[in-house]
Amino acid sequence: MPNKFFTKINYSASNEDSESERKALQLTPQDVVLCITGSGARPLDLLVDAPQKIISIDFNPSQNHLLALKIAAYRHLDYQAFAEFIGLYPSNSRLVTYQKLQTSLPPKAQDFWNGHPRLISGGILYCGTWERLLRGMLKMAKPRKKTLQQLINAPSLEAQKDIWTKKWDNWLWRGYLKLISNQFLWKHIVREPGAKLIPKTFDVYAYMKQRLDHMAMNFDLKTNHYAQLIFQGGYQPNCALPHHLRPENYTLIQNKLENIEVITNTLSSYLDTASQPITAFSLSDFASYAPLDVYQATWQKIIQAAAPQARFCERHYLVKRNPEKQFPAIQRNQALEETLTQTDETYIYSFCAGHIAKN
Ligand SMILES: C[S@@+](CC[C@H](N)C(=O)[O-])C[C@H]1O[C@@H](n2cnc3c(N)ncnc32)[C@H](O)[C@@H]1O
């Protein structure tokens, strides 16, 4: 893993709609879940279903340090102080709060955060490369501020659709989408390591256009948390927040934090040593960073480590795979996948979900 990309925090807010994982995995208190950490949002969201254990894994140590700091904040703060500390609410005293939290962090996480005070003072919720990129891109929308305000404050879904089709979706928007869909930009300028795995024949522009049209036609942008990241740079007061950020779930999550174990490793290496059968897999879009051989080797180990009838939920972004062709034990549920692809409130993913047929 020599790429520096995988040593910084790339994702810090919620870039996924965990409701999809909840529907696919149907977790119960008996479940042992293997879950990619990413921003930490999904493992924390899944705690609302109180599984026996969530093994939260990421090969990027910084993503796990982020989760460790979020966990420390839940442990020691009430909701108001938590929301201020992470950056959901404004605050000028995050570094003072950090002094109280730091001693409860694992030593490596403490070293990491001691070296990144600016990420803390700015609010860890929006400190990721992706969240900062979205905020940067939003600056390009300045000339269209008035139309954007109309769009995100539309009084009804019908009015929103009308503004999208008649005012927003013009040559400027399409030009912008073409620009951000350009593979050269991601490969050579942003240097996103996943960019080289996108098949040359995959039309990124057509895909993004279709998915964002789907967003505008089906989701209320005023309350949708992913739309707020894209069009407002962060969650506004009217946002339907991800589960783990909702005040009504705060105590529930605080009481279940012991159920999360954080592991820095690749999925594949961890699965070689997993000591208990895993009943559910929340795999995010690990295909985005896995060449085909790594992807297949990882799936082989997932099947080996799976408990009988284990459920899985994998997201596909721009790299679409069909693991069932190689491994017949993978039973994809097409009806479920289609529902998730249509209803997921982060709209840019399709799904590979189902169960593993194993006795
Ligand atoms: C797949 S990315 C997508 C981010 C996601 N949308 C989110 O909001 O968290 C999530 C994380 O997976 C990690 N990752 C990717 N492939 C992995 C693997 N094979 N083993 C462990 N972690 C992996 C990356 O470091 C990244 O932090």
The ligand as an SDF file (V2000), in Angstrom:
LIG
                    3D

 27 29  0  0  0  0  0  0  0  0999 V2000
  -14.4760    1.8680   -0.2640 C   0  0  0  0  0  0  0  0  0  0  0  0
  -14.1980    3.4670    0.3400 S   0  0  0  0  0  0  0  0  0  0  0  0
  -15.6420    4.3830    0.0920 C   0  0  0  0  0  0  0  0  0  0  0  0
  -15.9620    5.4220    1.1140 C   0  0  0  0  0  0  0  0  0  0  0  0
  -17.3640    5.3810    1.5670 C   0  0  0  0  0  0  0  0  0  0  0  0
  -18.2290    5.8530    0.5250 N   0  0  0  0  0  0  0  0  0  0  0  0
  -17.6120    6.1110    2.8920 C   0  0  0  0  0  0  0  0  0  0  0  0
  -18.3630    7.0570    2.9460 O   0  0  0  0  0  0  0  0  0  0  0  0
  -17.0600    5.6890    3.9160 O   0  0  0  0  0  0  0  0  0  0  0  0
  -14.2520    3.1410    2.0240 C   0  0  0  0  0  0  0  0  0  0  0  0
  -12.9720    2.7520    2.6570 C   0  0  0  0  0  0  0  0  0  0  0  0
  -12.6020    1.4380    2.2480 O   0  0  0  0  0  0  0  0  0  0  0  0
  -11.2280    1.2870    2.5230 C   0  0  0  0  0  0  0  0  0  0  0  0
  -10.8590    0.1020    1.7780 N   0  0  0  0  0  0  0  0  0  0  0  0
  -10.9660   -0.0880    0.4450 C   0  0  0  0  0  0  0  0  0  0  0  0
  -10.6000   -1.3270    0.1170 N   0  0  0  0  0  0  0  0  0  0  0  0
  -10.2690   -1.9740    1.2700 C   0  0  0  0  0  0  0  0  0  0  0  0
   -9.8090   -3.2940    1.5900 C   0  0  0  0  0  0  0  0  0  0  0  0
   -9.6280   -4.1920    0.6370 N   0  0  0  0  0  0  0  0  0  0  0  0
   -9.5580   -3.6000    2.8680 N   0  0  0  0  0  0  0  0  0  0  0  0
   -9.7350   -2.6770    3.8440 C   0  0  0  0  0  0  0  0  0  0  0  0
  -10.1610   -1.4190    3.6090 N   0  0  0  0  0  0  0  0  0  0  0  0
  -10.4260   -1.0610    2.3390 C   0  0  0  0  0  0  0  0  0  0  0  0
  -10.6350    2.6200    2.0720 C   0  0  0  0  0  0  0  0  0  0  0  0
   -9.4450    2.9160    2.7390 O   0  0  0  0  0  0  0  0  0  0  0  0
  -11.7630    3.6180    2.4520 C   0  0  0  0  0  0  0  0  0  0  0  0
  -11.5050    4.2610    3.6480 O   0  0  0  0  0  0  0  0  0  0  0  0
  1  2  1  0
  2  3  1  0
  2 10  1  0
  3  4  1  0
  4  5  1  0
  5  6  1  0
  5  7  1  0
  7  8  2  0
  7  9  1  0
 10 11  1  0
 11 12  1  0
 11 26  1  0
 12 13  1  0
 13 14  1  0
 13 24  1  0
 14 15  1  0
 14 23  1  0
 15 16  2  0
 16 17  1  0
 17 18  1  0
 17 23  2  0
 18 19  1  0
 18 20  2  0
 20 21  1  0
 21 22  2  0
 22 23  1  0
 24 25  1  0
 24 26  1  0
 26 27  1  0
M  CHG  2   2   1   9  -1
M  END
$$$$
